Amino acid sequence: IGFSTLNDWIDNDAVFALTGAYIPQAKLANEAMQVKVDEMAVEAPNAQMNVTGHSLGTMVSIQAVANLPEEDISKIGNVVLFNGPDSRSSIDKMGEQAKANIEKLEADGKIHYYVNAFDIVSMLNRNQEGVDEIGVVHYILPTNLAYTSTFYMKNSSHDFGMYDFDSDGNIKEATIEKNPEIFEAGIKLSKLIRETIDRLKTIYGLSETDAMRILTSASALPPQYTTSLYAGVAGAFLYNYNKIIKDAESVRNIEERIESLHSSIKSSSGAEKIALRSDLALEVSQKAKNLGEEYELIVKNELSEIEDEIDTLVQDVEQGAYEIMQYLPSWEVEGLIQELKKDVLWDNDLESDIKKEAKAYKDKLTDFSDTLYTVSLGIQEYDTQAGGELFKNELIVQGKVK
């Protein structure tokens, strides 16, 4: 942040984050895109324009594309965005054509967000109740876990330095099967951001704008420097933010230790092997408990996101139906949309059953974890006793043979 970048931070970043407005840089980008599309029509009529950006660039890109004329949307190839917040609310404010343009690109699978679950900017506006996130969201598998700020950390989760690539040059992505802790962290951080803003608004009577400003300033400084009137709330945010990272690090360390223990057990013997088996059981015990908790949280979040999508569909259908009421009687319109109402499309009993199943799965893994933990503590004692008995029996056998 400096005088040369104040336009970025104050006139664009802040305006987007605080009000969800159509920002000045996006308006300029929109003009440039229209010029380029007109040029393409002459120079390369079969070409398409790909759009990309990072951080503020994601907000500029998505808003600029959304506000293109309807006939120009077919000229857009892929919109690939890095470390940016979800922009659904801002697009909705831009009008019906902007919404329709984004929905068309989404339906064609052309919008992709790459986000870091530990980055405040990436997680802004995500996992919000009642908001369907734009496009396909890819959670990267970061090279290491870090805060967004670079003031007191060697790396920032907001930087491209956190991206890792496979041998073909593809970005390494987290998967729910292999990296549930990444998704858990993203859900927790996005909810923590929202809860902190709401607390600042409730406790101090701040506006959304002022609450966001306090949160972003707190996240940019080490805890010891957060000494404002709002230090209590800001400090709690930083404490919980740190805990999210530490919890994910703990899970990652467990995976590494399990892999290392498997390797060590293969090449060990005797008392050393027994001790390693005990350590392995302890690590697997903790992993089982973590998996249960992660599974329940992710399932609940997925259900919420699917319900948001259905809510959006129902609203669109009802709005379209009421627009044709001038041509059809109301009873006929109601009949047409009867099968597309929320209570028909969304089964509350099924949702409740899925949540119960997720909890039951978590409880089973917790019970398994507790049992395995108990077993792990007794492995060495059991093997020592068994070894003693075996040694004693061997002496008796040898005595008889002699």
Disulfide bonds with the S-S distance in Angstrom:
none
